[in-house]
């Protein structure tokens, strides 16, 4: 039964749009026109009255349509009614299908509107119909009257106002959250970029610094502590720490001792067998001991002691480095003499 209902529905709906060839003949045959009730006029926006530019559906309802009946709908493309405009074309729907008789109840309509105030007599809706037995006739539905009103204005209290500006609503947290997250992301990327640049520069400087000879690095560091800018009591700890740290680093590369982790006694105990002049050895040891007093015993060195610290450290570096050069020159000379003797022998 359901399949039969579907086939009846499809056949009926298709016939509404396939009967263009019979419409002219049927509509011109005025002797077979049947007056029928069933037209309607409904607002799309439900109001007590119809206002200018309101849209309405003007159409018909027909009950008990036999399966196989063909219809032709009026064409309003050339005009509809003075003062009334067709907004959308015909739309036909099936309201109900009778299971017993197989007939259909249908409804069709067009959307109209008007932009002028007034009373409009809408034209009758005339349908051409061809019955399943081949007979044709026309159905004329009773016309409707459209009353269009304009918005009433109270002239006693009416007052002109300026155009209002845009309403500004307060921002919510969900609206500004994407901007906050985006700013944090950009800030994080900027900080990361700065850190990478600094790391790259520091690594490059460290590589360049590590390729320099030990005595050059020590002399460059000691040069920062020349003058009397750091001889004040509150800066002496920093002054002596910088001078002795430069010497400690030099001793690591020059003499091969772990001076950075050793105490003063351990450092100079390891240097006793090195080729260091005795007077220079004792003066530098005194410098380290004075630095320990300043750093750990709150000793305040005199200006004479401060003035002699950097020159003594520089002299230690230059003399021990010169001794290294002399040793290398002596070894090279001995190697050269050995090679000469081997060639002569």
Secondary structure, DSSP 8 states (H G I E B T S, - for coil): -HHHHHHHHHHHHHHHTS-HHHHHHHHH-GGGEEEE--EEEEESS--SSEETT-EEEEEEEEEEE-TT-EEE----TT--BTTBEEEEEEEEEEEEE-TTT--EEEEEEEEEE-SS-EEEE---EEEEEE-TTS-EEEEEE---EEEEE-----TTT---------------HHHHHHHHHHHHHHHHHHHHHHHHHHHHHHHHHHHHHHTS-HHHHHHHHHHTT-SSTT-STTTHHHHHHHHHHHHHHHHHHHH---GGGS-HHHHHHHTTTSS--HHHHHHHHHHHHHHHHHHHS-----HHHHHHHHHHHHHHHHHHHHHHHHHHHHHHHHHHHHHHHHHH-
